[in-house]
Amino acid sequence: MKNLNLDKQSTDDFVHKLEIALKERRETRYWLRLLIATELMPEELLLPISGEVN
């Protein structure tokens, strides 16, 4: 029974970490788009990075 509890905890922890990663992805995409839209950085420099978060 103890092993099942550890498996559930591991699954819950994994799901939680995935949710955090998805939130970070959304935030990164937002900031990259903002940098491009405001022309604070050249789009050519940000496009390769943008491709990684899409």
N, C-alpha and C positions, 0 to 999 in steps of 0.2 A: 504494500500500500504506500509506503514511503516513496518508492521509486516513481509511482504515478504522480504523486504530489510534486516531485522535482521536475518531472516532464511537463506538467501543467505550468509550473513556475517558469521553466525555461521557455516554453512557448509564449506565455504572456510577456516575458521580458523581451523576447525576439520581436514580437509584434509591436511592442512599445518602441523599441529602437528603430524599427522600420518607419513607424509614424513620425518619429523625430527626423529621420533622414528625409522623408518626403516633405516635411515642413521646411527643412533647410534648403531643399531643392527649390521649392516655390519662392522662398525669400531670395535666394541667389538669382533666380531667373528674373524676379522683379527688379533687383538692383542692377543687373546687367542691362535690362531693357531701359531703365531710367538713365543709365550712363550713356547709352546709345541715343536715346531721345533728346537728351539735353546737350549732346555733343561734347560732354566733358572729356571723353576719350574717343580716339578714332575707332569707328565701327570695325575697321579691318583688324584691329587688335582684339576686339571683343567677340567677333563672330566664331572663332575656333572654340572659345570657352563656352559661348552660348550653345553651340552644338552639343556639348557634353551634358547640358542640363535639360535639353528638350527631350 
